[in-house]
Amino acid sequence: MGAQEHRDPSLRPPRSSTSPHSNPLSPTRGNGTPLFSVSRAPVARRDGRYSGGVTTNTTAVDVTEVTGLAQRLRDSVGAVIEGKPDAVEMALVVLLAGGHLLIEDVPGVGKTMLARTLARSIDCSVRRIQFTADLLPSDITGVSVFNPQTRGFEFKPGGVFANIVIGDEINRASPKTQSALLEAMEEARVSVDGTTHELPSPFMVFATQNPIEMQGTYPLPEAQRDRFMASISMGYPTRAAELDMLEHHGARNPLDDLRPVTDAAGILAARRQVGEVFVHAALKDYVVSIVSATRTSDSLRLGASPRASLQLLRASRARAAMQGRGYVIPEDVDVLTVPVLAHRVLLSHRAHTSQASTADVLASIVAAISTPRRT
């Protein structure tokens, strides 16, 4: 008898998607043991609490303002970015969750335009940094300059001092310059000459890079990639979307007619509401199970960090609020797993040999984990 074939559970085919109306109740662990017992089928009530034997005193937050703000931003950005609703939606999720976004794709598909359009839709400070090989860390963080009149040093802020920072072609700068963003992205502050300077709030980095052209570039280190909440790819537009773009934007810059639909204070208020969105303990366990599985999969040689768990949960809260829910459901986690985790993990040689993509591996990992569901 031949040797029995051993299959990696992370390469199982994905399951069907979870219903958007299901609720995060009564999950089971890998051994089939329920995380908690219920006396009957749990039901999500209008106030965000759960009935059916699960006791909770948590009331779902009213997310009406977040939902309305998200729709205004969708309409504003969608008027310029044709045929890319998924990319727009992910950018809004990251914005409202308080994260940073990495946009990777070939030139000319609208990476920088997406960032500029979203920035123009918000009445806040915006700065663009064109990353080049000769860019210095002080160009990003700022520098202390001697003032002969006061006979003292004065701090001159760098390009990172804005509510929204657009880093164009970030992989063209040297690793030393790229690392200047690390403290800013993690703590919203920079340290120059022993002095700490707080960055404006809210603070968000949109970074773009071309993953195809490698000449004259420096791959982002894993520590910096991990700072980004999510990574997306724009992709080419459909034929209809490209024709519509020629019809409406062929003669003038579409940003000329764009007006802000909110301001920095509105984004901060929305982020506070997003942070109050209810997440059942079963869903937190689900998030940790997914992230932990990336660390043990034979298809990955580098799994996701604990920071990934935090950011997947925050992004799920933002998506729930954008869709008018004061509570997270399993679909929020499932939809966001690939954009939030894909740039943090590295495929193993085995996965490369089988020509599996990172998205395929992550989808299979999610498929192998029990989804919180009704009983």
Residue, then its C-alpha position, 0 to 999 in steps of 0.5 A: m500500500g502506498a504512503q497515505e497522502h497528508r493534506d495541509p488543512s490550510l489548503r482546503p477549499p473555501r466554504s460558502s460565505t456567511s449570511p450577512h444577517s447571521n449573528p456571532l453566537s454559539p461557536t465551537r472550538g476545534n474539538g467541537t466543545p461549545l464556548f458557551s451553551v444556549s437554551r434555544a436559538p439566539v436572536a440579535r435584538r434591536d438594542g444589540r443584546y442577545s437573547g436565547g440563553v446568552t446573558t449580556n448587559t451590553t447595548a449596541v451603540d447607535v451608529t447612524e452618524v457613522t453610517g451616514l458619514a460613510q455613505r457621503l464619503r462613498d458618494s464623493v469618492g465614487a464620483v471620481i474613482e470609477g468602478k472600484p467600490d471594493a477599493v473605496e470601501m476598504a479605504l473607508v474601513v481603514l479611515l474610520a478604524g484609525g489605521h493606515l492603508l497600503i495600495e499596491d498595484v501597477p502604474g496608472v490604475g488610480k492608486t494615488m488618485l484614490a488617496r487624493t480623492l478621499a483626502r479632498s473629501i475631508d476638510c483637513s490638512v493633507r501632505r504628499i511625500q514623493f519617495t525617492a532614493d535621495l529623500l532623507p529621514s528629516d524630510i519626513t519627520g522634520v529638523s531642528v534649525f538654528n535661528p541666529q536671531t533667537r540664538g536657539f534651535e527651532f523645529k521645522p516640521g517635516g512632511v508627516f505633519a498632516n492629518i492625511v499623509i500620501g506617501d507615493e512610491i514608498n518603496r523607492a526610498s532607502p530603508k533608513t528613510q522608510s523607517a522614519l515612518l515607523e514611530a509616526m504610524e504606530e504612535a502618531r508622534v515623532s522624536v527629533d533631537g530628543t524631543t517628541h512632537e505629537l502629530p495632528s489628530p486624526f492621522m492616517v498614512f496612504a502609501t502606494q507602491n508598484p510591486i512589479e518594477m523592482q529596479g531602484t526600489y527597496p522592499l518594505p521591511e516586515a516591521q513597516r508592512d505590519r504597521f499598515m492596517a490593510s493592503i489593497s490592489m486597485g486592478y484594471p477598470t472594467r471596459a464600461a468604467e474606463l469608457d465612463m472615465l473618458e466620457h466624464h474626466g477626459a477633458r478636466n481634472p475630476l478633483d476640481d469639482l470635489r468638495p469636502v463632505t466632512d472635517a477632521a472633527g467628524i472623522l474623530a467622532a466617527r472613530r469614537q463611535v466605531g470603537e464602541v461597536f459591540v463584539h461578542a466574546a465568541l467573535k474575539d475568539y474567532v479572530v484569534s483563531i484565524v490569526s493563530a492559524t497563520r502561525t502554524s500553517d505549512s503554507l506560510r513561513l511567517g504568520a501574522s502578529p498579535r497586532a494583526s488581531l487588534q487591527l482585524l477586530r478594529a476593521s471589523r467594527a468599522r465595517a459593521a458601523m458603516q453598514g448600520r450595525g452596532y455589533v460585529i458579525p462573522e461576515d465582517v471578519d471573513v471579508l476583511t481577513v485577506p486585506v488585513l492579513a495578506h501583507r503580513v504573512l509570507l508564503s512557504h516554499r511549498a505554497h510557492t511550488s503549488q502556485a497558491s496565492t496568499a489570498d488562497v491560503l488565507a481563505s482556506i485557513v478561514a474555511a477550516i475554522s468553525t464559524p460562530r453561528r446560531t445553534 
